[in-house]
Amino acid sequence: MIDLIDWATAFGVVCFGLGLACAAWRLLRGPTLTDRVLALDTMYINGMLTVLALGLRLGTDLYFDIALLMSVLGFASSAAMAKFLLRGEVIEP
C-alpha cells in the first residue's frame, strides 16, 4: 500500500509540474492581460497541489500549513487583480 501511495504522489507531482509549465507558457505568451491573470491563478493552484502531494509523500504536516497559506494568499491576490482589471485601481479613495 505504501508503494502505491509513493507512486501516485510522484505521478501527481509530475502532472502538476506539467500543468505549471503550461500555465507559465500561457503567462508569457498570453495575448491579453486576463489570460495572464488566469495563468497566474492556475500556477498558484498547481503549486499548492504540488506542495500537498509532497506533504503526502513525505508525511510531514508543515507542507499542509504551507499549502493553506498559499491558497489564502492566492485568493487575495486574485481578488485584488480582478478588482484592478475591473476598475483600474485596487484601493479606492
N, C-alpha and C positions, 0 to 999 in steps of 0.2 A: 504494500500500500504506500509506503514511503517513497519507493521508486516512482510510482505513478504520479505522486504529488510533485516530486522534483522534476520529472519530465514535463508535466503540464505547466508548471510555473516557468520553466525555461522556454517552453514554446510560447507562452503568453508574453514573456519579456521580449522575445524576438518579434512577435506580431505587433506589440505596442511600439517597438523601435521602428518597425516599418511604417507604422502609422505616423510616428513623429517625423520620419523622413519625408513622407508625402505631404504632411502639413507644412513642413519647412519649405518644401518646393513651392507650395501654394503661397506661402508668405513672401517669398522672394519674387515669384512670377505673377502673383495676382494682379489682374488688370485694375481693380477698383479697391478703394480703401475698405469697403465692407468685406471683400474677400480676404484681405489681410487680417482683419479683426476676427473673422470666423476661423482662420488658420491658427491664430494665437489661442482662441478658445479650444480648438481641437488639440493643440500642443499641450496646454496645461492639463487637459483631461487625460490625454495619453501619458503624460509624465506622472500624474497622480496614480494612474492604474499601474504603471511600471513600478512605482515605489510600493504599492500594495502587493504586487506579485513578488517583489523582492522580500517584503516583510513576511509573506507566507513561506517563501523558500528558506529564509534564514532563521525564521522563528523568533524574531525579536519584536517587542512592542513599540520600539522607537519609530519604526517605519510607518506605523499606523497613525501616530501623532503627527508625523511629518506630512502624511497624505491628507489628514484633516486640515492642517494649516494651509497646505497648497490649495485645497478646494475652497476654503473661505477667502483667501486672497485672490484666487482666480475669479470667483463670483463677483467680488467687489470691483476688481479691475474691469471685468466685462460690463458690469452695470455702468461704471464711470465712462468707459469708452462708448457705450451705446448712447449715453446722455450727451457726450461730446459730439458724436456724429449727428445727433438729432438737433441740438440747439447751438452748437459751436462753442460752448463753454461748459465746464464741469460744475463750478461753483457759481451760483447765481448771486448777484448783488442784492 
